[in-house]
Amino acid sequence: MQNEKLKSALVTALKKAATILPTDVVNALKSAEATESSKLAKEQLRAILRNIEIAREGSIPMCQDTGIQTFFVEAGVESPYLASLKSVIAEAVAEATVAIPLRPNTVHPFTGENPGDNLGRFMPYINWDLVDGDEVSITLLPKGGGSENMCALKMLPPGVGMKGIKEFVVDHVISCQGKPCPPTIIGVGIGGGADISMKLGKRAILREIGSRHPEAAVAALEEELLELINMSGVGPMGVGGRATSLAVHVEYAYRHPASLPLGILVQCWADRRARIHIAADDSIEVN
């Protein structure tokens, strides 16, 4: 019974993520439309906002690319759900693929074979973080292929410092032009190792737009990068204008003295996400 309740909540969350854009993203898009001076860019933003409205009212996916279903799980080691969580998540994804529906997006990298249910080897992908207690928090991130194709890893020489980091981030986002469907949300992961920096960048895009890193120096870097990117003139959908990105979020880890890994995660305007919280009393909340 516990697992059925959790699976139902996961299917609900998957539908919410596909059809209802979070309020912080909608508000950022509305603000961008209100302040955009380019007439063509303004029309692009209005079309995006209308698209969001139609998806919400019709309870249909806001984009034909419903993404790869990725989960970030913070699980209490004493949770009764821990042992079955992986299998229940997979069952929910398969059920949601039919019920919502979601486009089957997982294919075998060698043969192109598509199982038709968004499952497969290491799919859906789950990022685990084990914590004390018996509560569980799950964040869903449906990541589309167009924006994922624009992500990048750069192993910088440490000597380039912050100047080199800023230059590479800004140059890369500008080089993407309209391919990732801007205005984008940019996650920047600095340090750790090659894989760690990319994971940090993906985790960074889970933050709400308008939030800032708790450390003042990192928050200042986020603001500076956003300003520089929006001075580029790429604009919504690459047609020109001010609103190239809605937010830049930075996360970091300590690194080896000989390397400076930099991961850049690009998210399209459809910054889809949903969250589930399982409390100690077994109640489940979807938001």
C-alpha positions in Angstrom: 0.0 0.0 0.0 2.9 2.4 0.8 4.4 1.8 -2.6 1.1 2.3 -4.4 0.6 5.7 -2.7 4.1 6.8 -3.6 3.8 5.7 -7.2 0.5 7.6 -7.5 2.2 10.7 -6.1 5.1 10.3 -8.5 2.8 10.0 -11.5 1.0 13.2 -10.3 4.4 15.0 -10.0 5.5 13.8 -13.4 2.3 15.2 -14.9 2.7 18.5 -13.0 6.3 18.9 -14.2 5.3 18.3 -17.8 2.2 20.5 -17.9 2.6 23.3 -15.3 5.6 25.5 -15.3 6.7 26.6 -11.7 5.6 30.1 -10.6 9.1 31.5 -10.3 9.8 30.6 -14.0 6.5 32.1 -15.2 7.1 35.3 -13.3 10.6 35.6 -14.7 9.2 35.2 -18.2 6.5 37.8 -17.6 9.1 40.2 -16.2 11.3 39.6 -19.3 8.4 40.3 -21.6 7.4 43.5 -19.8 11.0 44.9 -20.0 12.0 43.7 -23.4 12.5 46.5 -25.9 12.8 44.4 -29.1 9.4 44.0 -30.7 10.3 40.6 -32.2 11.7 39.3 -28.9 8.6 40.5 -27.1 6.4 38.5 -29.5 8.5 35.4 -28.8 8.0 35.8 -25.1 4.3 36.4 -25.5 4.1 33.2 -27.6 6.0 31.3 -24.8 3.6 32.6 -22.2 0.6 31.7 -24.3 2.1 28.2 -24.7 2.4 27.9 -20.9 -1.2 28.9 -20.4 -2.5 26.4 -23.0 -0.6 23.6 -21.4 -1.8 24.4 -17.9 -5.5 24.8 -19.0 -5.5 21.8 -21.2 -3.4 19.6 -18.8 -1.1 18.7 -21.7 2.7 18.8 -22.0 4.1 22.3 -22.7 6.7 20.9 -25.1 6.7 17.9 -27.5 10.1 17.0 -26.0 9.0 15.8 -22.6 12.6 15.1 -21.7 14.7 12.5 -20.0 13.2 11.9 -16.6 15.9 12.6 -13.9 15.4 12.4 -10.2 17.3 14.0 -7.3 16.6 12.0 -4.1 17.4 13.1 -0.6 16.5 10.0 1.4 16.6 9.5 5.1 18.5 6.3 5.9 15.7 5.2 8.2 12.9 5.7 5.7 10.7 2.6 5.1 10.6 3.6 1.4 14.3 3.4 0.8 14.5 -0.2 -0.2 11.8 0.1 -2.9 12.3 3.7 -4.0 14.3 2.9 -7.2 11.7 0.3 -8.5 8.7 2.5 -7.6 10.2 5.5 -9.5 10.7 3.3 -12.6 7.1 2.0 -12.4 5.8 5.5 -12.1 7.8 6.7 -15.1 6.4 3.8 -17.2 2.9 4.5 -16.1 3.1 8.2 -16.6 4.5 7.7 -20.1 1.1 6.3 -21.1 -1.2 8.3 -18.8 0.0 11.8 -19.4 1.3 11.0 -22.1 5.1 11.5 -22.2 7.1 11.0 -25.4 9.2 7.8 -25.1 12.6 9.4 -25.2 15.0 6.6 -24.1 16.9 4.8 -26.9 19.7 2.3 -26.9 22.9 4.3 -27.8 24.2 1.5 -30.2 21.0 0.2 -31.8 18.5 3.1 -31.4 16.0 0.6 -30.0 13.3 2.4 -28.0 11.5 0.4 -25.3 8.6 2.8 -25.4 8.3 3.5 -21.7 11.1 5.9 -20.9 13.0 3.2 -19.1 16.3 1.5 -20.0 19.8 1.0 -18.7 20.4 3.6 -15.9 17.1 5.2 -16.9 15.4 7.0 -15.3 18.6 8.4 -13.8 18.5 8.9 -10.0 20.9 11.1 -8.1 21.1 9.8 -4.5 21.9 11.8 -1.3 21.5 9.8 1.9 20.8 11.8 5.0 19.8 11.2 8.6 16.2 10.6 9.6 13.3 8.9 7.9 12.0 11.7 5.6 12.4 11.7 1.8 12.5 14.6 -0.7 12.4 14.0 -4.4 13.0 16.6 -7.1 11.9 15.7 -10.7 13.8 17.3 -13.6 12.5 16.4 -17.1 15.5 17.6 -19.2 14.9 18.2 -23.0 17.4 17.1 -25.6 17.8 20.5 -27.3 19.1 22.2 -24.2 21.1 19.1 -23.0 23.0 19.2 -26.3 24.2 22.7 -25.5 25.8 21.6 -22.2 29.6 21.7 -22.0 32.5 20.6 -19.9 35.8 22.4 -19.9 38.9 21.4 -18.0 40.5 24.8 -17.6 44.1 25.3 -16.5 43.9 26.6 -12.9 45.9 29.7 -13.8 43.0 31.3 -15.8 41.3 31.9 -12.5 37.9 33.6 -12.2 38.5 35.7 -15.3 38.9 32.5 -17.4 35.8 31.0 -15.9 33.7 34.0 -16.7 35.0 34.2 -20.3 34.3 30.6 -21.0 30.8 30.6 -19.6 29.8 33.8 -21.4 31.4 32.7 -24.7 29.8 29.3 -24.6 26.3 30.6 -23.9 26.6 33.1 -26.7 27.8 30.4 -29.1 24.6 28.4 -28.4 22.5 31.2 -30.0 18.9 30.1 -30.3 19.5 26.3 -30.2 18.6 25.7 -26.5 15.4 27.8 -26.8 16.3 30.8 -24.8 15.7 32.6 -22.5 17.7 29.9 -20.7 18.6 29.0 -17.1 22.3 28.4 -16.8 23.8 26.1 -14.1 27.5 26.4 -13.5 29.5 23.8 -11.6 33.0 24.7 -10.6 35.7 22.3 -9.2 35.5 18.7 -8.0 36.3 16.7 -11.0 35.0 16.3 -14.6 31.8 14.4 -13.6 31.4 16.3 -10.3 31.3 19.7 -12.0 28.6 18.6 -14.5 26.5 17.2 -11.7 26.9 20.4 -9.7 25.8 22.4 -12.6 22.7 20.2 -13.1 21.9 20.5 -9.4 22.2 24.3 -9.6 19.4 24.6 -12.2 17.0 23.1 -9.6 17.1 26.3 -7.6 14.3 28.7 -8.0 14.8 31.7 -10.3 15.5 34.8 -8.1 17.4 32.8 -5.5 21.1 33.5 -4.8 23.9 31.3 -3.5 24.3 31.8 0.3 27.9 32.8 -0.1 28.2 36.5 -1.1 31.1 36.0 -3.6 29.3 33.2 -5.4 26.1 35.2 -5.5 28.0 38.2 -7.0 29.4 35.9 -9.7 25.9 34.7 -10.5 24.7 38.3 -11.0 27.7 39.3 -13.0 27.4 36.3 -15.4 23.7 36.9 -15.9 24.4 40.6 -16.7 27.2 39.7 -19.2 25.1 37.0 -20.9 22.1 39.4 -21.3 24.3 42.0 -22.8 25.1 39.6 -25.7 21.9 40.4 -27.7 21.1 36.7 -28.4 17.6 37.2 -27.0 14.5 35.0 -26.8 14.7 32.1 -29.2 17.8 33.7 -30.7 15.9 36.5 -32.5 17.8 39.3 -30.7 16.9 41.2 -27.5 17.8 41.5 -23.9 16.3 38.3 -22.4 19.0 35.7 -23.3 18.9 34.1 -19.8 16.6 34.3 -16.9 19.1 33.1 -14.3 22.6 31.9 -13.7 23.1 29.6 -10.7 26.6 28.5 -9.5 27.7 25.7 -7.3 31.2 24.6 -6.5 33.3 21.9 -4.9 37.0 21.8 -3.8 39.3 20.8 -6.6 42.7 19.2 -7.3 45.4 21.9 -7.4 46.3 20.8 -11.0 42.8 21.1 -12.5 39.9 23.5 -12.7 36.8 21.7 -14.0 34.0 23.8 -15.3 30.6 22.3 -16.1 27.9 24.4 -17.9 24.4 23.1 -17.8 21.9 24.8 -20.1 18.2 24.6 -19.5 15.6 26.0 -21.9 12.8 28.4 -21.0 10.7 25.3 -20.1 12.5 24.9 -16.7 10.2 22.0 -15.7 10.5 20.6 -12.2 8.3 19.2 -9.4 9.0 18.1 -5.9 7.7 15.4 -3.6 8.2 15.3 0.2 7.4 12.2 2.3 7.1 13.2 5.9 7.8 11.1 9.0 4.1 10.5 9.5 3.9 8.9 6.0 2.1 11.8 4.4 3.1 12.7 0.9 3.1 16.2 -0.5 3.5 17.1 -4.2 4.5 20.7 -5.1 
